[in-house]
Amino acid sequence: MTFRLAILHINLGSMQAMENEMQSTGQPKKLIQILVNRADAIDWAIEQAQANDVILIAGKGHETYQEINGVRHDFDDLQIVTELLKQLNK
């Protein structure tokens, strides 16, 4: 079994430490992506998915916004996923 990991919206100050720790797992580097932009991370996960893969998009739940530095931005995981799947015919 192969795991693909995309990090969605993390604290930029801890990004290097997190990347170093993930690289120590022994997984090939191409399977680990650190993407600060949530939409880009969801897109990457969907494009990498193969038959029978499971994509877990966690951390926001029912919210239709993403808060960055105290500012709310319109963002709906379900809407993003639906649009991406339509584009990719998945």
N, C-alpha and C positions, 0 to 999 in steps of 0.2 A: 504494500500500500504506500502511495506517495502522498505527502501532505504539501499543499501549496498554501502559503500564508501571506495575506495582505494586511497591513496595519492601517486602520482607518482612524484618522485624526488623533494624533498623539501629541504629547508635550514635546516641542521641538528641542528643549534642553536635554531630554533623555534619549533622543533619537540615536545618537552614536553608541551609547551604552547598550541600548536595545538591539541595535544591529550587530554589535560585537557578540552579544549573548546568543542571538539566533544563529549567527554564522558558526558558533561552536557546536551546534547540534549535529553537524556532519551532513545536513541536507545540502544538495547542490545549490550554489548561489543563485542560479536562475529560478529556483523555486521559491525564493524568499524575496519579496518586494516590500519596501517601505514607502508608502504613498500617503502623503499628508492630506491630499485632496480626496475627500470621501467618495465623490463621484468617480474619480479615476481609479480608486481602489476597487470599487464595485465593478466597474467596467473590466478591469484586469482579471478579477476573479471569474467573471462570467466568460470572458474570452478564453481563459485557461481551462475551464471546466470540460471534462470529458464525460462520456456516458457513465451513469451511476455515481457521479461525484455529488457531493453535498456542499453547498455554499452557505455558510453561516454569516449573516449580516447582523451584528449585535451592537447593542449600546444605545440605541435611540428609541426603540419601541414605537409608540404611537405618535411621537412628535413629528410635526411637519416643518421643522426648522432645525438649523444647526447653529449652535452658539459658539462663536469664536471670539475670544478676548472680550467677552461681555456684550457682543453685538449679535443679534439673531438674524440669520439669513434663511430665506425660504429654502427648504430642502425636505423632500419626502422620499425615503428609501424605496417604498413600493412603487412610486411613480418612476423613479430612475430605473429600477430593475425592469419594470414593464416595458418602458421605452427601449432599453437595451436589448431585451429579448426579442422584441418585434423587429428591431434592426438586424439582428443576427439570425432571425428565423429559428429560434430555439424553443 
